[in-house]
């Protein structure tokens, strides 16, 4: 089979030997099954199996406000992950900042399980790299401003550490991030980040055995931490559109986009992204238009279209127009798109995204997708909305004309270029006229109810154009 695309997390997880030493394996055994009867701590994990727990009335308080992320405390002490700064072990918990939002973090809490309170704490905040921790973007070295012992596990205290950052908060803009924590204690012994099998935070934490070079997911694990602060609209002027990309060198490529004035044959773009915004397609608000995208024969390709309707240089969820037809291999995908009525006149960025998704896969859903290991290509164009186009014939090439308008029974076409196909749609996008209604440059419209219709002609060189007619 040709390509199998796996995006996001790649699983190479941790199990324990009978001696309790951490080793790499391909699969992760459940914590309970991996624990020896002695219940001793390994280098990387603490496990609880029939171990006594004492706890105060400090019960679980799971945060749901979008400006508070993480499980702030727990009464289920199931595990501990080594976060000693002098080792190569690392643990990271993920968090997300909503689109067009600034998250100002003024408080961090982390729960630990060891005999001593830390004397140094480092927070490394990493950007997301395809579902796992990536490059460090912010670092904070500090010490807790408050601590509360609220339980015992594995014979050691459970401490709830609070870090008050109100005098120097951390600022995060929209996106996915990872918080990696390391600590030291005065005696130099191991520091353990408390983990639970019970929680509400939706992002699976990750751990690393090599200082953050590679990462593995911690399934069925909730790190006990919390980030809290305020969420405010991001009023920063946009700095430009995100640049997507993929690998189109194996013919997983857009070879042509035809839409209105655009007829653009292309090959594989550098880094899988082609900027063709100098090419424009002019449309009228409220009208529907045919669009076609020809794809390469690399695999079964699926194509999505986005239009930045609010012109904020961000492709929001509401900018997703949809998938062009239903995918294929080495074919031309055809569809109709409707320009929303009331769309203001102006220029709008259009983005086509192709990925080798397969017949059972889904069309691209991320307009900013950028992974050189995946197969596909993205192309940008400019859509021009012009309300003066409403009801006005726009075909001027090849000496084309049509009459009468309004029409009654027969619509006559005149052109210097042979027409090979004609279709007509009502304003709901329903196909009502096809080639069997067309003969000798005449279209039989006698069966159409009174109303406005959009007609599309295809010339013998493959170019397409449209015009609008009223039928009486």
Secondary structure, 3 states (H helix, E strand, C coil): CCCCCCCCCCCCCEEECCCCCEEECCCCCCHHHHCCCCCCCCCCEEECCCCCCEECCCCCCECCCCCEECECCCCCCCEEEECECCCCCEEEEEEEECCCEEEEEEEEEEEEECCCCEEEEEEEEEEEECCEEEEEEEEEEECCCEEEEEEEECCEEEEEEEEECCCCCEEECCEEEEEEEEEEECCCCCCEEEEECCCCCCCCCEEECCCCCCCEECCCCEEEEEEEEEEEECCCCCCCCCCCEEECCCCCCEEEEEECCEEEECCCCHHHEEEEEEEEEEECCCCEEEEEEEECCCCCEEEEEEECCCCCCCCCHHHEEEECCCCECCCEEEEEEECCCCCCCEEEEEEEEEEECCCCCCCCCCCCCEEEEEEEEEEEEEEEECHHHCCCCCCCHHHCEEECCCECCEEEEECCCCEEEEEEEECCCCEEECHHHEECCEEECCCCCCEEEEEEEEECCCCEEEEEEEEC
